[in-house]
Amino acid sequence: YLDYFETSCRRSKELTTEAKQYIPGGVQHNLAFNYPFPIAIEKAEGAYLWDVDGNRYIDFLQAGGPTVLGSNYAPVREKIFELLKTCGPVTGLFHEYELELAKLVNRLMPSIEMFRMLGSGTESVMAAIRAARVFTGKKFVIKVGGAYHGWSDPMLYGLHVPGTGRFEAKGIPRGASASTQEFFPNSIAALRRHLIFNRLRGGTAAVILEPLGPESGTRPVPFDFNRQVRKLCDEFGALLIFDEVVTGFRVGMGGAQGYFGVEPDLTVFGKCITGGYPMAGGVGGRADVVSTFAAGIGGTGERAYIGGTLSANPLSCAAGYFALQEMERTNAPVIAGRAGDRLTAGLQAIIEKYHLPFVAFNQGSIVHLETSAVMLLDLHNPFKLLKELKPRKHMMEQMGAAYMAEGLITLAGSRMYTSMADTDAVIDDALERFEVVLAS
Ligand code: PMP
């Protein structure tokens, strides 16, 4: 499959070779494949991407999740064109779409009484944690081991490998993550131990988690897990923060919180809040907690400081407002979910046909193809996990490149997001391509 890149991707190679001189590593996205070299994209529409050499790919990266309507969805794009003609992308002052978006989010997710728009998932997590600390007056934040909540100093603690704490934490002073703790995925007992331990040491301000399980449900939760965490948080006076950066309006218009029927105190959004348009993030939740962002301005008491010059700009807010409306009108999360079911069933059939030691599973439009049983089963042995990670990374790199040579773009070779544009014909075409790679 390496021949494919040499013969069919010449312009991509030229561009990305030159980019190495001006851009560190030649790439700007962690999710982009760099092996054997990155592909430069020229066009996006619906289920497909086209590179600068004119090759077409079925796109299961979907920008990391936000484009449930499909790429470059025309009705939303047209609304944004109109807005840009009238007032441009940014003024730094209030615009009606801020209100419209906040009202819409409140209707779709009633736990979100008030909503503050921000620029990314990373800073929205930072803001939520700050509000939780100001509101509770407590110190610790507990996350699920290995979970990704953006790249702020305290949240990189324990990234990807539960139980190792400082892994991937180079350049972060010890103090910056000293108030972050992690617990083994799905271990309610471990979470309780932390909450008890913290009680006399400054208390727990918040527990943050992705309601489907870390890495968009790569390690799924039992159905009752979120309810049990909710109960524990109430018992210890900690706030519950749901990171719905990916699950937001993908699992359903009510998010993962609607699916599980559990209300968090705060919800964090990222890319999903604008349907993929830039400057996408936000924090919402209980009015008394979210109001700490305005304390001292409109209200009284201590303020949780947040800022952001380009946050809540008219372009992002209008994009969110129109994208969410369209998703609701078209039933996009359900249609994308059916495509995810079809893709998963097809992948599982291929796995069984060739007796591969893999497993495919999905939560609606989030599809996982796990190629290492150890990653799923041995969460309690981080050192074995560490040993497993290196060969796995190499293997995923090879598989990602092989998929690409067959016209498929995935997230790290192991996750696929489907969209409303993925018709049965698109999925069946994709499965034939997957089979070529998996068979070999
Ligand atoms: N939380 C989760 C669950 C995410 O998947 C991501 C991004 N992939 C983030 C937070 C960070 O969001 P952003 O990239 O917008 O900073």
Residues whose N, C-alpha, C, O or C-beta is under 5 A from the ligand:
A	BS01	PMP	S120 G121 T122 Y148 H149 G150 D243 V245 V246 G270 K271 A280
